[in-house]
Amino acid sequence: MRCRRAVVSRRGGPEAMALVEDELAEPGPGEVGVRVLASGVAYGDVLKRRGLVPGTPRPPFTPGYDLVGVVERLGPGVSGLRPGDRVAALVVNGANAERVNLKADRAVPVPPGVDEAEALCLVLNYVTAWQMLHRVARVRPGERILVHGAAGGVGTALLELGRLAALEVYGTASAGKHDLVRRLGATPIDHRAEDFAARVMELTGGQGVDAVFDPVAGAQLLRSHRVLRRGGRLVCYGISSALSVGRLQLLLTLLLLPALMLLPDGRAARLYGIGATAGAGMEAVREDLRELLVLLAAGRLHPVVAERIPLSEVARAHDLVEHGRVAGKVVLVP
């Protein structure tokens, strides 16, 4: 079966994205063939395209962490799924395509009536946010948290889930996105016009926050750590500073995080990666995604879909994400 897929043709900017058409093999043992209804573009995809993420496949490769689609074909040995079932899956690479083969045990059923793009938001962004809040930071009602990149895909998920968890939330974002941050129940901080650390201490009466969620890393980790109260937790889940400053930020992060972890100051620091948290792996991802899909179907979650962009415009989608021109999740559709 022939289908189109996006590829990173070489290391570089959005212009390195291309669309190719080739043959998709029949699903192998334990796999299902899925027609993709929606797939995501994440900041991690941008870093992979730029060659800034260790372990990234060599070009050409198809990016895309997450997808929602319809099962079309079953490989040998697959049970529990049928053609026509809508499923969501975290695949890490390869989602940005018209059709894919994926391991059946990664597919989570999507409830009837749920919008595909909103369901897609849960797979990477909300699972990441949920696990950082509840599996890593182990937040408790009434605690204060600081969310960096609060208007992004994971940032908006942290704000909404933080509100559900009865947390007091502060979020850094550019001024043009402050209305969205407020709508999601958080207090916005303009990271470009003010010192976020000083502002957090002012807002909390000098007490600081209980947890910080930082996708920027690099030198910022020191300032994020500084606003933690005793017993506070710093969770680093990305290194977006590497894009603007360079690979030095990656090295700096790898040096700073272990140092912060070892500081005997009553504060903790952790590095989060989806699928590898606390050894829980992919089963925890599926478990948390199922729980989040129940909340979405019940109308308790309202993911922010930034834009639905045709797969053929994948380069534009990457450009929007790379330069922070949108708020929420950028979704590719057929």
C-alpha positions, -999 to 999 in steps of 0.1 A, spaced: 0 0 0 15 34 -11 13 63 13 29 97 20 51 105 50 71 135 62 109 130 64 138 149 78 159 149 47 190 164 64 200 183 96 188 219 94 158 242 95 122 237 85 133 236 48 149 202 56 114 187 58 101 169 28 72 147 18 78 113 2 56 86 -11 66 50 -8 52 15 -1 41 5 34 46 -31 42 20 -54 57 19 -52 95 42 -78 110 36 -101 140 21 -82 169 15 -51 147 -15 -32 134 -17 -11 103 -32 23 111 -46 51 89 -35 83 107 -62 109 115 -39 132 134 -3 134 144 18 159 163 47 182 159 66 187 191 96 208 201 114 175 205 109 170 167 125 204 161 155 195 182 158 161 164 157 179 130 185 202 141 205 172 154 205 183 190 189 152 206 212 123 214 200 90 198 181 107 170 179 85 138 202 95 109 184 113 81 163 106 63 138 96 90 101 103 97 95 123 129 64 125 151 60 112 186 22 107 187 -8 98 166 -45 91 166 -58 68 138 -81 40 126 -70 4 126 -71 -9 91 -51 -42 92 -41 -67 118 -7 -85 118 -3 -121 129 -11 -128 166 -30 -95 173 -61 -98 194 -82 -72 212 -83 -48 183 -105 -48 152 -104 -29 119 -123 3 124 -112 9 160 -99 44 167 -67 43 187 -40 66 201 -4 57 204 30 71 214 56 59 188 85 84 194 94 85 157 74 79 126 39 93 134 39 121 107 26 99 79 -7 89 62 -4 53 74 19 35 98 24 1 112 28 1 150 30 -24 178 -5 -33 189 4 -31 226 11 6 222 -24 13 209 -50 27 234 -86 28 223 -101 63 219 -136 68 233 -165 75 208 -173 111 202 -139 124 212 -122 148 187 -91 133 171 -70 164 175 -79 168 212 -72 131 218 -39 136 201 -30 163 226 -32 138 254 -7 112 240 25 131 244 17 165 260 -8 155 287 8 122 296 41 141 300 24 167 322 4 141 342 35 120 349 56 150 359 29 162 383 18 129 398 46 104 393 77 126 396 69 157 416 40 140 435 21 173 439 -5 178 466 -36 201 467 -27 236 477 9 235 465 24 261 443 41 253 410 60 273 383 55 262 347 80 275 321 68 277 285 33 278 299 16 285 265 32 255 248 18 221 243 31 206 275 28 239 293 -9 243 287 -14 207 298 4 214 330 -18 245 336 -50 226 331 -40 195 350 -26 217 378 -59 234 381 -76 200 383 -52 190 411 -61 222 431 -26 237 427 -17 274 427 0 278 393 24 304 379 34 303 342 61 320 322 51 331 287 54 360 263 30 389 269 8 381 239 0 347 254 -9 359 289 -47 359 283 -45 321 275 -24 315 307 -50 333 328 -79 315 311 -62 282 321 -62 293 357 -26 304 362 -8 337 370 13 348 340 49 360 342 65 377 312 99 360 310 111 385 284 104 417 303 110 406 339 132 384 360 109 354 366 128 343 398 123 377 414 87 379 403 79 344 417 94 353 451 74 385 451 41 367 442 47 341 469 58 365 497 93 352 496 83 316 502 90 302 467 72 273 450 69 236 457 78 225 421 92 239 389 87 223 355 115 234 331 119 225 294 145 252 288 174 238 310 209 250 306 219 280 328 182 286 336 182 255 358 200 275 385 174 302 386 146 276 386 162 258 415 166 291 434 128 297 436 121 263 452 112 263 489 128 236 511 112 203 501 107 216 465 112 196 433 127 208 400 117 187 370 137 192 338 120 177 307 138 193 278 167 214 266 151 240 243 179 265 251 202 243 229 183 256 199 191 292 205 225 289 223 239 257 210 252 223 221 270 240 250 236 241 268 233 203 265 267 199 281 258 225 308 226 207 316 243 174 319 267 190 344 242 211 364 215 185 369 236 159 388 251 188 408 217 200 418 206 165 426 235 161 451 231 195 468 222 188 505 197 217 507 164 199 511 155 204 474 153 178 447 161 178 410 150 152 384 153 147 346 121 134 330 117 115 298 84 100 287 83 62 288 114 61 311 101 76 343 109 58 375 114 26 354 76 25 348 81 26 310 54 23 283 29 5 304 27 36 326 22 57 295 -7 36 284 -22 35 319 -20 73 322 -33 79 287 -63 57 293 -71 77 325 -67 110 306 -90 99 277 -117 92 303 -114 127 316 -115 141 280 -146 121 272 -162 134 304 -156 170 293 -132 177 321 -102 185 298 -101 210 270 -68 207 252 -56 238 233 -52 229 196 -31 256 181 -38 247 144 -47 218 123 -22 217 94 -22 194 63 6 169 63 18 184 30 26 216 50 48 199 76 76 224 70 52 253 80 42 233 111 78 229 121 85 266 116 55 276 138 67 253 166 104 262 163 97 299 166 69 298 192 44 314 169 14 295 183 0 284 216 -10 249 223 -5 218 202 2 219 164 -16 190 148 -10 175 113 -40 160 95 -42 141 62 
